[in-house]
Each structure stands twice: as C-alpha cells, then as structure tokens.
C-alpha cells in the first residue's frame, strides 16, 4: 500500500512535515478499505508508514526523543465509601538512541471531600530511563475540583524524593463528554 501521507522526504527533500488531521483520517480510511493480510500485516504496514516514515518529535528542541516509545501498563483500582485506591505498573519500551527500557509503578490514595472536591496523595517511581541514569521516586499531593457538569480543574504539586531533586506543579482542565 502506498503511503498516503504527504511528506517532502518522499519527494526527494530531506525535511518532513507533520501530517495534518485530514491526512491521518484519509490514511486510516484507506487502510481500512484497501488493507489486507490480517492484523499482523496491517500492524507491520502501520509501523513502517507511521513510525519509520513520519517524525515523532525533535529531541534537539526538547520535543520528544525523535523515536517512538511503547508502554505495557497494568492498572488496578479499589473503591470503598469515599476512598479510592488505585495504582499502575508497567514497562516502557523505548527505541531512541541513549534511552533504555524501564519499569515504572505508582499508587494513589484519594478521598472525596464533598460532591465537588477530591484530594489525594501519590507515590510513584521508575528504574533508570537513560543509560547511566538513576532510578526516580516521587511524591505528589493534588486533587480535582468540579467546576461544572462537564468541566473539572485538576491540580497537583510534589517533588522527587529519590533521584533528581526536582519540584513539580500541575494545573489542568478536564473536559468531560458524558
């Protein structure tokens, strides 16, 4: 199947441009209607066309590692009354030069304070992400404030307690569709 996503590299120049949403929609419509060979063949074709032939960031500009990374997560959750405990563990498979595959895990304990406010604490960590790097363990506290039926404000702050000593603060909006 010919790569339907336009890029200048296919036309003889070294520069690639990121695909537009329209290009991706056309690609997946064409793949679904003209693709053959079963899931394994389609995955191989998609890997070639969407990973090898398209840019995935620019490490020099701090926009990713210029190569894809894959995650294999395992998630679990238990709720009782106003408390929720959830966690995840998994494995990151990285393909960029200078990086290494690594394990991660984390757990969150969250309490519903009232109908609009939930607060929680998180502990998470990972094995080294780069060759010669160190493992990281961090602690955060944060919450969710329900602004309306379809909009939440998310907030968190914390710092590393093992590894690089960095502080972190996060503020975001969550749009709900249901």
C-alpha positions in Angstrom: 0.0 0.0 0.0 1.4 3.4 -1.0 1.9 5.8 1.9 -1.0 8.3 1.5 0.5 10.8 4.0 2.3 13.5 2.1 5.9 14.3 3.2 8.7 16.0 1.4 11.1 13.2 2.1 9.1 11.0 -0.3 9.5 13.7 -2.9 13.3 14.0 -2.7 13.9 16.6 0.1 15.3 15.8 3.5 12.7 17.7 5.5 9.5 16.0 6.7 6.4 17.8 7.8 4.0 16.6 10.5 0.8 15.1 9.0 -2.5 17.1 9.3 -5.6 15.5 10.9 -7.1 15.3 7.4 -4.1 13.2 6.2 -4.5 10.8 9.1 -8.2 10.4 8.5 -7.6 9.6 4.9 -4.8 7.2 5.8 -7.0 5.2 8.2 -10.0 5.2 5.8 -7.8 3.9 3.0 -6.1 1.3 5.3 -9.5 0.0 6.5 -10.9 -0.3 3.0 -7.8 -1.4 1.0 -5.7 -3.2 3.6 -5.4 -6.9 3.5 -3.4 -9.7 5.2 -4.9 -9.6 8.7 -3.9 -7.7 11.8 -0.2 -8.7 11.8 0.3 -7.5 8.2 -1.6 -4.2 9.0 0.5 -3.6 12.1 3.7 -4.1 10.1 2.5 -1.7 7.4 1.4 0.9 10.0 4.7 0.6 11.8 6.6 1.3 8.6 4.4 4.2 7.4 3.5 5.8 10.7 6.7 5.3 12.7 9.6 5.0 10.3 8.3 7.4 7.7 6.8 10.1 10.0 8.5 12.4 12.5 7.8 11.7 16.2 9.3 14.8 17.8 12.6 16.7 17.7 14.9 15.8 20.6 17.2 18.9 19.8 14.2 21.2 20.5 13.0 19.2 23.6 10.0 17.7 21.8 10.4 14.0 22.5 13.1 11.6 21.5 12.6 11.6 17.8 11.7 7.9 18.0 8.6 6.1 19.3 8.2 4.6 22.8 5.6 2.0 23.8 4.1 1.2 27.2 2.6 -2.0 28.5 0.5 -1.0 31.5 -1.3 -2.9 34.3 -3.9 -0.9 36.2 -5.9 -1.7 39.3 -8.5 0.2 41.4 -10.5 -0.4 44.6 -13.1 2.0 46.0 -14.9 1.9 49.3 -17.1 4.6 50.8 -15.4 8.0 50.0 -12.0 6.4 49.5 -10.3 5.2 46.3 -7.0 3.4 45.9 -5.6 2.9 42.5 -2.2 2.1 41.0 -0.4 1.0 38.0 2.8 -0.7 37.0 4.2 -1.3 33.6 7.1 -1.4 31.2 8.3 1.3 28.8 10.0 0.0 25.6 12.0 2.9 24.2 13.6 3.0 20.7 15.5 6.2 20.8 19.3 6.3 21.0 20.7 7.0 24.5 17.5 5.8 26.2 16.8 2.4 27.8 13.7 0.4 28.5 12.4 0.8 32.1 9.9 -0.4 34.6 7.6 2.0 36.5 4.9 1.8 39.2 2.7 4.1 41.2 -0.1 4.2 43.7 -2.7 6.9 44.6 -5.0 7.2 47.6 -7.8 9.6 47.0 -10.7 10.8 49.3 -13.9 12.5 48.2 -14.2 15.5 50.5 -17.6 16.6 49.1 -19.5 16.4 45.8 -17.2 18.9 44.1 -13.8 18.2 45.7 -11.5 15.2 45.8 -8.0 15.2 47.3 -5.2 12.6 47.2 -1.6 11.6 47.5 0.6 9.7 45.0 3.8 7.8 45.3 5.5 6.6 42.1 8.8 5.6 40.7 10.7 4.1 37.9 14.0 2.3 37.1 16.6 4.4 35.2 15.3 5.8 31.9 18.7 6.6 30.4 22.0 4.7 30.2 24.0 5.7 33.3 20.9 7.3 34.9 19.4 6.8 38.3 16.0 5.4 39.5 13.4 8.0 40.5 10.9 8.0 43.3 8.5 11.0 43.7 5.6 12.1 45.9 2.7 14.3 44.9 -0.4 15.7 46.5 -3.3 17.0 44.5 -7.0 16.9 43.7 -9.9 17.6 41.4 -12.4 20.4 41.8 -15.6 20.0 39.9 -16.4 23.4 38.2 -19.5 22.2 36.3 -21.1 19.0 35.0 -18.6 18.8 32.1 -15.5 20.6 33.5 -13.0 19.8 36.2 -9.9 21.6 37.4 -7.0 19.2 38.2 -4.1 20.3 40.4 -1.0 18.7 41.9 2.3 19.5 43.4 5.2 17.4 44.5 8.9 16.6 44.3 11.3 13.8 43.7 12.5 12.1 46.9 15.0 9.8 45.2 16.9 10.6 42.1 17.0 14.1 40.6 15.6 16.5 43.1 13.0 18.4 41.1 9.8 20.1 42.2 6.7 19.7 40.1 3.4 21.7 39.9 0.5 20.8 37.6 -2.7 22.7 36.8 -5.1 21.5 34.1 -8.7 21.4 32.9 -10.5 18.2 32.2 -13.4 18.3 29.7 -16.0 15.5 30.3 -18.2 14.3 27.4 -20.8 12.4 29.4 
